[in-house]
C-alpha cells in the first residue's frame, strides 16, 4: 500500500475540516465580551454609581417627588 504523499493526489485522503466561524461572528462575540467585561468592571468598582429601583425611592418607600415637582411647578414668563 502506498503512503499518502503530498505530491501524489491519488493517495491523499480527503481530510477537509468543516468551515470555521464567519468573521462577523467572531468580531461580534469579541465586541460583546469586551462590553460585558467593561460593564462588570464598572459595576464592581463602583465607578458606575448606584443604579436600580432603590435609587429613585425615598427611605419610607414612596417616591421622593422629584419627578412630580417638575410637572406641578408653573412656568413663569416675563
C-alpha positions as a printed NumPy array, in Angstrom:
array([[  0.   ,   0.   ,   0.   ],
       [  1.331,   3.379,  -0.912],
       [  1.673,   6.016,   1.769],
       [ -0.145,   9.349,   1.371],
       [  2.11 ,  11.749,  -0.413],
       [  1.655,  15.459,  -0.938],
       [  2.935,  15.101,  -4.48 ],
       [  0.554,  12.307,  -5.456],
       [ -3.088,  13.466,  -5.25 ],
       [ -4.383,   9.934,  -5.829],
       [ -3.007,   8.704,  -2.497],
       [ -4.188,  11.653,  -0.412],
       [ -7.229,  11.167,   1.749],
       [ -9.885,  13.845,   1.842],
       [ -9.466,  15.255,   5.351],
       [-11.042,  18.653,   4.966],
       [-12.16 ,  20.247,   8.186],
       [-15.572,  21.859,   8.404],
       [-15.605,  25.58 ,   7.665],
       [-14.781,  27.813,  10.614],
       [-16.915,  30.528,  12.126],
       [-17.548,  33.549,   9.909],
       [-15.533,  36.659,  10.687],
       [-18.612,  38.688,  11.666],
       [-19.5  ,  36.108,  14.325],
       [-16.007,  36.296,  15.804],
       [-15.948,  40.114,  15.778],
       [-19.429,  40.362,  17.293],
       [-18.557,  37.844,  20.01 ],
       [-15.386,  39.708,  20.918],
       [-17.213,  43.066,  20.997],
       [-19.983,  41.715,  23.241],
       [-17.399,  40.107,  25.509],
       [-15.49 ,  43.39 ,  25.85 ],
       [-18.692,  45.331,  26.606],
       [-19.714,  42.812,  29.259],
       [-16.249,  42.944,  30.797],
       [-16.31 ,  46.765,  30.942],
       [-19.815,  46.699,  32.455],
       [-18.732,  44.187,  35.075],
       [-15.624,  46.191,  35.987],
       [-17.656,  49.41 ,  36.298],
       [-20.271,  47.75 ,  38.48 ],
       [-17.788,  46.033,  40.786],
       [-15.534,  49.079,  41.149],
       [-18.379,  51.484,  41.945],
       [-17.407,  53.91 ,  39.185],
       [-20.795,  53.455,  37.507],
       [-22.638,  54.664,  40.633],
       [-25.673,  53.234,  42.317],
       [-28.334,  52.05 ,  39.889],
       [-31.585,  50.223,  40.334],
       [-35.105,  50.849,  41.559],
       [-33.925,  51.871,  45.029],
       [-32.123,  54.87 ,  43.597],
       [-35.417,  56.642,  42.903],
       [-37.126,  55.791,  46.171],
       [-37.019,  57.607,  49.479],
       [-36.352,  55.832,  52.755],
       [-40.067,  55.42 ,  53.532],
       [-40.644,  53.528,  50.275],
       [-42.508,  56.252,  48.412],
       [-41.329,  58.377,  45.528],
       [-39.211,  61.363,  46.512],
       [-41.447,  63.63 ,  44.47 ],
       [-38.649,  64.944,  42.277],
       [-40.478,  63.95 ,  39.106],
       [-43.809,  65.456,  40.231],
       [-42.136,  68.756,  41.177],
       [-41.376,  69.459,  37.528],
       [-44.9  ,  68.575,  36.39 ],
       [-46.619,  70.751,  39.03 ],
       [-44.341,  73.77 ,  39.018],
       [-45.859,  76.617,  36.972],
       [-43.783,  78.228,  34.273],
       [-43.225,  81.959,  34.684],
       [-42.798,  84.007,  31.557],
       [-41.62 ,  87.574,  31.875]])
